[in-house]
Amino acid sequence: MAILPAFTVLVFHPSIPHATQWALLVLPILLISEFFGVYKLVQSCVARPFSLLTMLSFGVFFVLLVIVIYTGVFLAALADRM
């Protein structure tokens, strides 16, 4: 979830002077660490005989991850307008 503030800083105008430069520096590191974290989570949670049920649960996990990210961006947009 640390990727959400860095992504939000790139979308909205931050009040901190050098926030955009820091976000551009940190965002690739966060993307790589998120990929490896999700990969390790999948390796530990996905059953070895890969079945249809496992595929569907893995798909639901990614849908929920996208919903959480977009909800955070919309909440940041709402807070930016206030």
C-alpha positions, -999 to 999 in steps of 0.1 A, spaced: 0 0 0 30 23 1 27 27 -37 -6 46 -34 9 79 -19 37 79 -45 12 74 -73 -11 100 -59 17 126 -57 23 121 -94 -14 127 -103 -21 156 -80 -2 188 -72 16 182 -39 20 209 -12 55 196 -4 82 212 -27 101 182 -39 74 155 -36 72 149 -73 110 142 -76 109 118 -46 78 101 -60 95 96 -94 126 82 -76 107 59 -53 79 47 -76 99 21 -96 114 7 -64 79 3 -49 66 -13 -81 93 -39 -81 89 -46 -44 51 -49 -49 55 -74 -77 79 -96 -57 56 -93 -26 26 -104 -46 46 -132 -62 57 -145 -28 22 -143 -15 9 -163 -45 36 -189 -41 26 -194 -5 -12 -193 -9 -18 -210 -43 -23 -247 -41 2 -268 -61 -24 -286 -82 -35 -255 -101 -73 -258 -107 -101 -237 -119 -110 -227 -83 -75 -216 -77 -75 -195 -108 -108 -178 -99 -96 -170 -64 -63 -156 -78 -84 -134 -102 -106 -121 -73 -75 -112 -54 -62 -90 -82 -97 -74 -88 -98 -65 -51 -62 -51 -53 -72 -28 -82 -104 -17 -63 -83 -8 -33 -58 12 -54 -86 32 -72 -105 38 -40 -73 54 -25 -68 76 -56 -104 88 -55 -102 95 -18 -70 115 -25 -89 134 -52 -117 142 -28 -92 154 -1 -74 175 -27 -106 194 -35 -114 202 1 
